[in-house]
Amino acid sequence: MTVDHDDGTIEVRDLTKRYRRTTAVNGLSFRVTAGRVTGFLGPNGAGKSTTMRMILGLDHPTSGQALVNGRPFAESTAPLRTVGALLDARAAHGGRTAYHHLLALAESNRIPRRRVTEVLDLVGLADVAGRRVKGFSLGMSQRLGIAAAMLGDPRILIFDEPVNGLDPEGIRWIRGFLRAMAAEGRTVFVSSHLMSEMAETADHLLVIGQGRLVADGSVADVIRSAGQNHVRVRSPQAAELAPLLDRAGGVVQTLADGALAVQELDCARIGEIAAEAGLCLHELSPQRASLEAAFMALTDGAVEYRAASLAGSPS
Ligand code: ADP
């Protein structure tokens, strides 16, 4: 039943968290595996932080289970060596220097002093190691939080919205860092409310809306599942063409500029139908769904979507 080897897997089973008025997390089940970046995507308030806190044993589920390496994380005997978490970048004690902040953490977890220097190098803070944390920019605080997470050289990383509020250089750095950690075989579980951000960083996506799983698959799978791809057709005889496409199984919508948006038929088939009827085309172009549109479509009606259609698809 429970896997008890340290394969770096995070698993939640039918996880639910209710607060007095809100169901923050609602029957969530998924697995996060090692060696890839798994993006945990959903609008603000979707339940991402609550889920991560339950995985880390900081919140108790109302029902269901959250397991790290097959066990509740609260039972871990070496927590910092198992999971590196970044939940709130501003959590560091402001009066300490970056070095002393990390040293205190290392000493209380029996991690050797030289590891402090290593993680400062790893996140590019070696030059400011002697500066007090309260003068740090958000980007520097974020790097310090990541350095703290990396102290125990954990196999599993859990980062909540790590790019929030960062400048483009900081965002690029974090992206590269997450990808490098996954390439080393670590489990990288990172949340965001921005689809565009996750599309750049993640190999695999878990999308949630209103506490429920709405998609579990590769970025391409998730976009496809949102069903937004269509063919744009312009014709001076659109009024004659539309019913023919409809009869052939197309789902046809007339757009504000008079063009037709056609789903369920590809360009070739639409061109053939027009040619057979002797109708003239001015435009026949495939339209790819935008990531944001797919995400909105998925999370808007979160309750109506079934996660099962995509759950567990390999990537
Ligand atoms: P996200 O991280 O996706 O933005 P959260 O997990 O922070 O979402 O919040 C999910 C929902 O649970 C929200 O409606 C939020 O207001 C509610 N919530 C979170 N923490 C608490 C709490 N301690 N007490 C009451 N409601 C909470």
Residues whose N, C-alpha, C, O or C-beta is under 5 A from the ligand:
A	BS01	ADP	Y19 T22 A24 P43 N44 G45 A46 G47 K48 S49 T50 T51
